[in-house]
Amino acid sequence: MIFDHRTYTCRPGTIATHMKLYETHGWAVQSRHLGDPVFYGRVETGDVNSYIHIWKYESAADRAAKRKALQADPEWQEYLKMSAEAGYLISQINTLLTPASFFDATAT
C-alpha cells in the first residue's frame, strides 16, 4: 500500500476560487478514476494559501494505472486546461508514503 500526499499552493487570495473550480469541474472525474481520497482539505495554519490531498493505492502499479486513466479522460483534460488558464496554482509538491509496520492502512 502507498499513499500519495500532495500539497498545492495558490496565489494569495485565490484559494477559494480555485477550490470552487476543482469542486465544479475536477472532483467528480478525479474521484471516478482514483476513488475517494483519504483526506482533502485546506491548510488552516502556516501556508494558508495551500491545500492538501492524500490518495491511497494498493501499489505503485495501481497508482500508475489509475493516474494514466485519469490523464486520458477528456473531462480531466478540460479541467486541467481551465485550471491552467485561471493561473491560481503556483506550486505543487508530491510525496509518496508507505505505512509504518504498526499502522493499519486498510482502516483508512
Summary of the structure (lengths in Angstrom):
residues: 108
radius of gyration: 14.4
end to end distance: 11.3
largest distance: 43.9
contacts: 273
relative contact order: 0.30
helix: 44%
strand: 28%
